[in-house]
Amino acid sequence: MIDIEIRKKAFEDLVVLENIDLGITEGEFFIILGPSGCGKSTLLRSIGGFEKFDGYVKIDELEITQPRKDIVMVFQDFNQLFPWKTVLNNVTFALNKINGHNHAENKERAFQFLEVVGLTEFKEYYPHQLSGGMKQRVAIARALAVQPKVLLMDEPFASLDAQTRTILQSELLNLWHEFKITIVFVTHNIQEAIILGDSILVMSSSPGRVKQLYKNELDRPRRPDKQGFTELWHQLYEDLDQKRFTEVVK
C-alpha cells in the first residue's frame, strides 16, 4: 500500500502540487492523468523519493525520504540508456548496482528479462541501433530485472508512433499480470489511461491537485469499441482543463 499526503510542493515561489491525499493498493495499475504542466511528473518523482515536499509518502507504512532500490523509474526519454553499453550490459549494469558484482548470475538474469521483452537477439546491439520502441523495451527489462516493488513510469510511450504504442501497452499489461507489481503510470492520453488503469487520477493544474479519482471497472482487454469505453472517455475529458488539453477522439 502506498499512502500519499502532499500538503504542498513548491519550486521557489511556484506551488506545483497542493493537497494531494491518495492511497494506491499493492499490485494496482494506477494512472496519473492530466494536462501538460499540472505536476504529474513531480508527483511521480515525489512518490519515488526524488523530491522534497511538505507531507509524506509511505510504502507499507515506511516513509520514503530518498530513492530506494525497490522503487524503479522508467522515463519517456529514449536516451535513458547508456549509449556506450550494449543492450545486455545496460541491463546487467542495473543488476550490478543492486545485487553486487556476481557477474555471471547478473548476466544470466539480464538475458532472461531480455527474453521476456523479446530482445535476446539484439543483446549485443547499442542503443543507437535500436528503434524507439526497442529502447523502451530495454528500459522496461532493466527495471523489472531488479525486482522492484513499485514501478514508476513517466509517459514512457508518449514519443512512439501509434502502432508501437499500442503493442507496448499490451506487452506492459502482460508483464504486470505476470510479475504482479504496483505500477504508477503518468500520461496525458485519455485512451491510454482507460486501457491500462485500474484507477485513474485526474489532476487539475496550477497548482496540481486531485480533481477526480475513478475506479476503472471496464473488463479487460479494453478497446474503444467496447461498451462503456466512450462514456468513460467523455467523463475524463470533461474533468480535464479543456483550455489546455486538446486531445480529440480518434
C-alpha positions as CSV (number, residue, x, y, z in Angstrom):
1,M,0.0,0.0,0.0
2,I,1.3,3.5,-0.9
3,D,0.0,6.3,1.2
4,I,0.5,9.8,-0.2
5,E,-0.1,13.1,1.6
6,I,1.5,16.1,-0.1
7,R,0.3,19.3,1.5
8,K,2.5,21.5,-0.7
9,K,5.4,21.1,-3.2
10,A,6.9,24.3,-4.5
11,F,9.8,25.4,-6.6
12,E,10.8,28.7,-5.0
13,D,7.6,30.8,-5.3
14,L,5.8,28.5,-7.7
15,V,3.4,26.0,-6.0
16,V,3.3,22.9,-8.2
17,L,1.4,20.4,-6.0
18,E,-1.2,21.1,-3.3
19,N,-3.5,19.0,-1.1
20,I,-2.7,15.6,-2.6
21,D,-4.2,12.8,-0.5
22,L,-4.1,9.3,-2.1
23,G,-3.9,5.6,-1.4
24,I,-2.6,3.2,-4.0
25,T,-3.3,-0.5,-3.4
26,E,-0.5,-3.1,-3.7
27,G,-0.4,-4.6,-7.2
28,E,-2.6,-1.9,-8.7
29,F,-2.1,-0.3,-12.1
30,F,-2.6,3.4,-11.1
31,I,-2.8,6.1,-13.7
32,I,-2.0,9.8,-13.2
33,L,-3.8,11.8,-15.9
34,G,-3.7,15.5,-16.6
35,P,-2.7,18.3,-19.0
36,S,0.9,19.3,-19.5
37,G,2.3,21.3,-16.6
38,C,-0.1,20.1,-14.0
39,G,2.6,18.4,-11.9
40,K,2.2,14.8,-12.9
41,S,5.9,14.1,-13.2
42,T,6.6,16.0,-10.0
43,L,4.1,13.8,-8.2
44,L,5.7,10.7,-9.7
45,R,9.2,11.8,-8.6
46,S,7.8,12.6,-5.1
47,I,6.5,9.0,-4.8
48,G,9.9,7.8,-5.8
49,G,11.8,9.8,-3.2
50,F,13.4,12.2,-5.6
51,E,11.6,15.3,-4.4
52,K,11.3,17.1,-1.0
53,F,7.9,18.5,-0.1
54,D,5.6,19.3,2.8
55,G,4.0,16.0,3.6
56,Y,4.9,12.3,3.2
57,V,4.8,9.2,1.0
58,K,4.8,5.8,2.8
59,I,5.0,2.3,1.3
60,D,3.8,-0.3,3.8
61,E,3.9,2.3,6.5
62,L,7.6,3.1,5.9
63,E,8.2,6.7,4.9
64,I,10.1,7.3,1.6
65,T,12.7,10.0,2.2
66,Q,15.1,9.1,-0.6
67,P,15.3,6.9,-3.7
68,R,15.1,3.1,-2.9
69,K,16.2,0.1,-4.9
70,D,12.8,-1.4,-4.8
71,I,11.2,1.7,-6.5
72,V,12.3,2.0,-10.1
73,M,11.5,4.7,-12.6
74,V,11.2,4.4,-16.4
75,F,11.2,7.7,-18.3
76,Q,9.9,9.0,-21.6
77,D,13.3,9.9,-22.9
78,F,14.8,7.3,-25.3
79,N,18.2,8.4,-24.0
80,Q,17.8,6.9,-20.6
81,L,20.0,4.0,-21.7
82,F,23.8,4.3,-21.6
83,P,24.8,4.8,-25.2
84,W,28.3,3.2,-24.8
85,K,26.9,0.0,-23.4
86,T,25.2,-2.9,-25.3
87,V,21.6,-3.8,-24.6
88,L,22.7,-6.7,-22.4
89,N,25.2,-4.5,-20.5
90,N,22.6,-1.8,-19.9
91,V,20.5,-4.4,-18.0
92,T,23.4,-6.0,-16.2
93,F,24.7,-2.6,-15.0
94,A,21.5,-2.1,-13.0
95,L,21.7,-5.6,-11.5
96,N,25.4,-5.0,-10.6
97,K,24.4,-1.8,-8.7
98,I,21.5,-3.6,-6.9
99,N,22.8,-7.1,-6.4
100,G,26.5,-6.7,-6.3
101,H,29.1,-7.9,-8.8
102,N,28.1,-11.5,-9.3
103,H,28.6,-11.0,-13.0
104,A,27.7,-14.5,-14.2
105,E,24.4,-14.6,-12.2
106,N,23.5,-11.0,-13.2
107,K,24.2,-11.7,-16.9
108,E,22.0,-14.7,-16.8
109,R,19.2,-12.8,-15.2
110,A,19.6,-9.9,-17.6
111,F,19.3,-12.3,-20.5
112,Q,16.1,-13.8,-19.0
113,F,14.5,-10.4,-18.9
114,L,15.6,-9.5,-22.4
115,E,13.9,-12.7,-23.4
116,V,10.7,-11.6,-21.6
117,V,10.6,-8.4,-23.7
118,G,11.6,-10.2,-26.9
119,L,15.1,-8.7,-27.4
120,T,17.6,-11.6,-26.9
121,E,18.7,-11.4,-30.5
122,F,19.6,-7.7,-30.0
123,K,21.6,-8.2,-26.8
124,E,24.9,-7.1,-28.4
125,Y,23.4,-4.0,-30.1
126,Y,23.9,-0.5,-28.9
127,P,21.1,1.9,-28.2
128,H,21.7,4.0,-31.4
129,Q,21.0,0.8,-33.4
130,L,17.5,0.4,-31.9
131,S,14.1,1.9,-32.6
132,G,12.3,3.9,-30.0
133,G,10.1,1.1,-29.1
134,M,13.0,-1.3,-28.7
135,K,14.8,1.2,-26.4
136,Q,11.7,1.4,-24.2
137,R,11.6,-2.4,-24.0
138,V,15.2,-2.4,-22.8
139,A,14.4,0.2,-20.2
140,I,11.4,-1.9,-19.0
141,A,13.6,-5.1,-18.9
142,R,16.2,-3.3,-16.9
143,A,13.6,-2.0,-14.5
144,L,11.9,-5.4,-14.0
145,A,15.2,-7.3,-13.7
146,V,15.9,-5.7,-10.3
147,Q,12.6,-7.0,-9.0
148,P,11.1,-3.7,-7.8
149,K,8.1,-3.4,-5.5
150,V,6.9,-0.3,-7.4
151,L,7.5,0.6,-11.0
152,L,7.1,4.4,-11.8
153,M,6.6,5.2,-15.5
154,D,6.7,8.8,-16.8
155,E,4.9,8.9,-20.1
156,P,7.1,6.0,-21.4
157,F,5.2,5.6,-24.7
158,A,4.4,9.3,-25.5
159,S,7.0,9.7,-28.2
160,L,6.2,6.4,-30.0
161,D,4.1,6.0,-33.1
162,A,0.5,4.8,-32.5
163,Q,1.1,1.2,-33.6
164,T,4.2,0.7,-31.4
165,R,2.4,2.4,-28.5
166,T,-0.5,0.0,-28.8
167,I,1.8,-3.0,-28.9
168,L,3.8,-1.9,-25.9
169,Q,0.7,-1.1,-23.9
170,S,-0.4,-4.7,-24.4
171,E,3.1,-6.1,-23.6
172,L,3.2,-4.0,-20.4
173,L,-0.1,-5.3,-19.2
174,N,1.1,-8.9,-19.8
175,L,4.2,-8.1,-17.7
176,W,2.2,-6.5,-15.0
177,H,0.0,-9.6,-14.8
178,E,3.0,-11.9,-14.7
179,F,5.1,-10.0,-12.1
180,K,2.3,-8.6,-10.0
181,I,4.0,-5.4,-9.2
182,T,2.5,-2.0,-8.4
183,I,2.7,0.4,-11.4
184,V,2.2,4.2,-11.2
185,F,1.9,5.5,-14.8
186,V,1.8,9.1,-15.9
187,T,0.1,10.0,-19.2
188,H,-1.8,12.9,-20.8
189,N,-3.6,10.4,-23.2
190,I,-7.1,9.5,-22.1
191,Q,-7.4,6.4,-24.2
192,E,-4.1,5.1,-22.8
193,A,-5.4,5.8,-19.3
194,I,-8.5,3.8,-19.8
195,I,-6.8,0.8,-21.5
196,L,-4.2,0.5,-18.7
197,G,-5.5,1.8,-15.4
198,D,-7.3,0.1,-12.5
199,S,-7.6,3.6,-11.0
200,I,-7.3,6.9,-12.9
201,L,-6.4,10.1,-11.0
202,V,-7.4,13.3,-12.9
203,M,-5.3,16.2,-11.8
204,S,-6.1,19.9,-12.0
205,S,-3.4,22.4,-12.9
206,S,-1.8,25.4,-11.4
207,P,-1.2,24.0,-8.8
208,G,-1.8,20.3,-9.3
209,R,-4.5,18.9,-7.1
210,V,-6.7,15.8,-7.0
211,K,-9.6,16.8,-9.3
212,Q,-11.3,13.3,-9.6
213,L,-10.4,9.7,-8.9
214,Y,-12.0,7.0,-10.9
215,K,-12.1,3.2,-10.4
216,N,-12.0,1.7,-13.9
217,E,-14.5,-1.2,-13.9
218,L,-14.3,-1.9,-17.6
219,D,-13.4,-5.5,-18.4
220,R,-10.0,-6.3,-19.9
221,P,-8.9,-6.3,-22.6
222,R,-10.2,-2.8,-23.2
223,R,-10.8,-1.4,-26.7
224,P,-12.5,1.9,-27.8
225,D,-15.4,-0.1,-29.4
226,K,-16.3,-1.9,-26.1
227,Q,-19.3,-0.9,-24.1
228,G,-18.6,1.9,-21.6
229,F,-15.3,3.0,-23.1
230,T,-16.6,6.1,-24.9
231,E,-18.7,7.1,-21.9
232,L,-15.7,6.9,-19.6
233,W,-13.6,8.8,-22.2
234,H,-16.0,11.7,-22.1
235,Q,-16.2,11.7,-18.3
236,L,-12.4,12.0,-18.1
237,Y,-12.3,14.6,-20.8
238,E,-14.9,16.8,-19.0
239,D,-12.8,16.6,-15.9
240,L,-9.7,17.9,-17.6
241,D,-8.8,21.5,-18.2
242,Q,-10.1,21.7,-21.7
243,K,-8.5,25.1,-22.5
244,R,-5.1,23.4,-22.2
245,F,-6.0,19.9,-23.2
246,T,-6.7,19.5,-26.9
247,E,-6.8,15.7,-27.4
248,V,-9.6,14.6,-29.7
249,V,-11.3,11.3,-30.2
250,K,-9.7,9.3,-33.0
